[in-house]
């Protein structure tokens, strides 16, 4: 497990973009955090770095699964 603390939305997105360079096809990430802790900012930065063209918004707070297709990858986001 890896714990990272960032101090701004931009720093969170930049970290996610850097992490995207390390991911191998089929990688699975689990994000856990309180409401407002930056999970959506992280996913936005990751999606942009992976070439996802769709807008990534915060999902409603309930169990759900969203599929976002990008140029070279598919991102599944689960909320529960």
Secondary structure as the mmCIF struct_conf table of DSSP 4:
data_model
#
loop_
_struct_conf.conf_type_id
_struct_conf.id
_struct_conf.beg_label_comp_id
_struct_conf.beg_label_asym_id
_struct_conf.beg_label_seq_id
_struct_conf.end_label_comp_id
_struct_conf.end_label_asym_id
_struct_conf.end_label_seq_id
BEND BEND1 UNK A 7 UNK A 8
HELX_RH_AL_P HELX_RH_AL_P1 UNK A 9 UNK A 20
TURN_TY1_P TURN_TY1_P1 UNK A 21 UNK A 22
HELX_LH_PP_P HELX_LH_PP_P1 UNK A 23 UNK A 24
TURN_TY1_P TURN_TY1_P2 UNK A 25 UNK A 26
TURN_TY1_P TURN_TY1_P3 UNK A 35 UNK A 36
BEND BEND2 UNK A 37 UNK A 38
HELX_RH_AL_P HELX_RH_AL_P2 UNK A 39 UNK A 49
TURN_TY1_P TURN_TY1_P4 UNK A 50 UNK A 51
BEND BEND3 UNK A 54 UNK A 54
HELX_LH_PP_P HELX_LH_PP_P2 UNK A 58 UNK A 60
BEND BEND4 UNK A 61 UNK A 63
STRN STRN1 UNK A 64 UNK A 69
BEND BEND5 UNK A 71 UNK A 72
STRN STRN2 UNK A 74 UNK A 79
#
